[in-house]
Amino acid sequence: MKGYIGKVLRIDLNNLTSSVESLNLLWAEKYIGGKGLAMKYIYEELPPKVDPLSPKNKMILMTGPLTGTAVPCSGKLTIAAKSPATNTILDCSIGGHIAGEIKYAGYDAIIIEGKAEKPVYLHIENSKVELKSAGNLWGKGTHETEFFLKATCGPEVKVLAIGPAGENMVPMACITSELYRQAGRGGIGAVMGSKNLKAIVVKGTNGVKVADPKQLTARAKEIMKKDTLSDDNLWAYTDGTPIIVELSNSTGVLPTRNFQQGTFDGFDKIHAEAVKAVRKDKKGCLSCGLGCGNYVNTGQSVVEGPEYETLSIGGSNCGIDDLEAIVEFNKLCDDLGLDTISTGNTIAFAMELTEKGIKDFNLKFGDVKGYLKATKNIANKETELALGVKGLSEKYGGKEFAMQVKGLEFPGYEPRGSWGMGLAYATSDRGACHTRAWPIADEAYGDMDPFTIEGKAELVVGLQHYNAAKFSTILCDFWALSLETVAELLTLVTGKQYTEKDLKIIGERIVNLARMFNIREGFDAKDDRLPQRIYKEALKTGATAEKLLPEEEFNKMLREYYQIRGWDSEGKPTGEKLDELAI
């Protein structure tokens, strides 16, 4: 098939060697690339019960057939491993230009295994692959690391790097690229740190062959004009994700004070208009016409962001309405290599533990100084907050208001105001996640009744299939396009005929493969649960006042979800379902 280079670069850090092998095209036909193909490699190559921070874990960087082509918004890269935060399968998505650079260097994927004896960085320039000492970079932030590597290896290179959080194997550590882009969730940066791999530097000068170049170019231009740059998508350019702050507050789903409320009195200090007031420029990823990135300069801090997740979880959820402080928090997390969602939630949980007299962390809601200090201490592993929400709740209590699923902290959407979102969190393969399915768009933000289970299981199942297929191509989450259009683009690139139905089946196959990985790690229906706060504590303010998600209703919704999926009562795919999907 066209669109693929057909090569995988394998890095053995134990022996500091590299080798090139053929991409498994039979797997590519069934899983495409990105999320799906990376998961297939992880599933096949990792034995059960591997310690995520051991040399036996593998980290896979996976592009897709559309990467590096004329297709709009196709600049994402998947990075996958077993998660040190959750022990589940883990795939993260990162934007910028690194995915295209890997493809142009001549590889569809990079598989990294083992552990270097001393800190190293990986330098790839087409077929030239070297592992070099990173002793002088260990302990440095991601920004200083990237600046040094660009000065050393050339300004055109693209860089993936970890900060002190990854080096210290903090379970909320992320990987950063181009200063402000992150593969953020599940501790993927800790996996990289466990391998003594400080950074990956890539420069490529080759191209990507497609099946029908002329028709693809013409169709891509037409799609860019009529579909990508449409009213449904241009919010990404005009406002970016901060536009969701006001939308969430007005519908009562803005996480506030560790999910104790769904509205925030200071929302107007951190919403889209407040961000635009300090915005200096815009930025997009490779092949992107949307340019969702906001360059913000306030006080002493410059970031690309903050995104909605940071404004909500690092802002309202911590009781912080000081935009300058949130921008500083964002900058610290980017440079130290921390996921803003998990970090903000952990600090908010510690604030509530302190508030309730369970454990005094000397943190209070709205305490800017303490909040910023805690962020630095987490990255340097100088505080118990580095355990994350689940770890802290197991040590000190407060499990009923520990806002996590399978060890991954909640994103910025209150499930008591979007019951389908609660189901999406509970059934996500990597723990509480909004990118596996985003039913809140149809519920709180749309026309569906958010306070009923009616139709929600079917909605979540369909969205999970859609996103699994889309993230395997690998297209940007912010481009709202049909699977029919995705299939057309895949056909023009690869030369293989794809239909909307094909992609739905592929999406379902990927979801089930991820489930099978988690089952062999010991997960089942007991882990598809939400914190008791969601079931038993009603919200108090705004459009969701007096609302909760009754546990009995949640259980009905979960059972219906399993039935639609063809899973048994323990949430395990049946043999018939696996045969149907050729897993």
Protein Blocks (a to p, Z undefined) as FASTA:
>chain_A
ZZiaoiacdddfknopacdddddfklmmmnopajlmmmmmmmmmpcghiafkbmkbccdd
dddfkgopabehilbccdddddfklopacddddehjllmmmmmnopabdcdedjdfbdcd
dddehjbccdddfklmgopafklmmmmmmmmnopkbccddddfklmnopakbccdeehia
ccfeghlmmmmmmnopabdcdddfbdcddfblmlmmmmmmmmmmmmmmpmklmmmmmnom
mlmmmmmmmnopaceehhlacbdfklmmmmmklmmmmccbdcddehiaklpaccddehjb
ccedddfklmmmmmmmnopabfklmmmmmmmmmmnopafklmmmmmmmmmmmmmnomacg
hiaehilklmmmmmmmmmnopafklnommlmmmmngoklmmcceehiacdfbdfklomkl
mmmmmmpmnbpafklpcfklmmmmmmbdfkbcehklmmmmmmmmmmmmmmmmpccfklcc
dfklmmmmmmmmnopacdfklmmmmmmmmmmmmmmmmmmnopafklmccdfklmmmccfe
hjlgoiacdfklmmmmmmmmmmmnopafkopacfklmmmnoZZ
